[in-house]
Amino acid sequence: MKLLILGANGFIGSHLCEAILAKKNWTIAALDLFSDKVSHCLSHPRFEFYQGDMTASSDWLTFQFKNCDVVLPLAAIATPALYVKKPLLVFELDFEANLSIIRQCVQWRKRVIFPSTSEVYGMCKDAVFDEEKSFCVTGPIHKERWIYANIKQLLDRIIYAYGKDQQLNYSLFRPFNWYGPKLDSLTNPHARVVTRFIGNILRQEEIVLVNGGEQQRCFTYIDDGITALLKIIENKNNIAHNQIFNIGNPAENVSIKQLAKLLVEIMKDYPGYENLTANKTIKILSADNYYGEGYEDIDRRIPAIHRAQKYLNWQPDIDLMTGLKKTVKAYLV
Ligand code: UGA
């Protein structure tokens, strides 16, 4: 099988490429603007890397579309601070550029495996979010945070419609707060919460709990996510054909405040950080002050994973403490 992976140097892309080369005999054609996270893959005989922008690489892309079996368009902006600060940039990359890729999948009749997101459920009030039953609930237009959720939701709907109307062969997966090594740069001011907090602690800055940090997330270790993704790609007996899967860890639902405390505990084991205490390290800011007025949050978001269990025979098995320790270690070494 030959895969075309766009955004291969991202968090999910880089872990996926590494896992494929180690565990499968598939071939990868990969594109990204940068190659630092896949540098160890570059010399592999089953890995072809093209450094460039997917919106400006049409000859290379056309060649790869003709020659691949499956396309994974993983290039997207996925950090909430940028949904608020740069919503049009999010629209141009996450929506326009990816819609063009989906249309090429239709044109070349290629299977597409598309990253949807836990964010499509928005502020849904269900106790657990179900792919086939839950409503997608987003806020008013001036709350720009929802542009990402609405873009992804619309792309999900477009892909679904292409599936019915033009026989597009697709699978959608919805990561629920996947985290792990290589998530975001520790110095990125827009980094997602796990990397933001590790960076704060390393620089001996205060950790900011937005709106008090009572909001909850189900954190899912990247290796669990990649295991699910490999099964989706493999598609044994067509199990993932035209399906949507939540890929998350419902057992690891914690508040952001708890997450901060866990990270402080873990970091205390490292030389130089023995005297860290959660009380001195943590401060509270309003969302308006931290992100700006365009931000609105999700109180809790727990995935139903019965579909992934049934069809993919998958379930997460890395607990939060283990995953956070591995993540901290990878960033510190
Ligand atoms: C994420 C991102 O939108 C995407 O990466 C992704 O599609 C999806 O959700 C997912 O991975 O499931 P979110 O969970 O809000 O959204 O991302 P974070 O930036 O990691 O924030 C998590 C929570 O921590 C939010 O409530 C945020 O307000 C809070 N936070 C973040 C803080 O309290 N302090 C900080 O310094 C940063």
Boltz pocket constraint, residues with backbone or C-beta under 6 A from the ligand:
constraints:
  - pocket:
      binder: B
      contacts: [[A, 78], [A, 79], [A, 80], [A, 81], [A, 116], [A, 117], [A, 118], [A, 119], [A, 148], [A, 175], [A, 176], [A, 177], [A, 178], [A, 190], [A, 191], [A, 192], [A, 193], [A, 194], [A, 196], [A, 197], [A, 207], [A, 208], [A, 209], [A, 210], [A, 211], [A, 213], [A, 215], [A, 217], [A, 256], [A, 297], [A, 298]]
      max_distance: 6.0
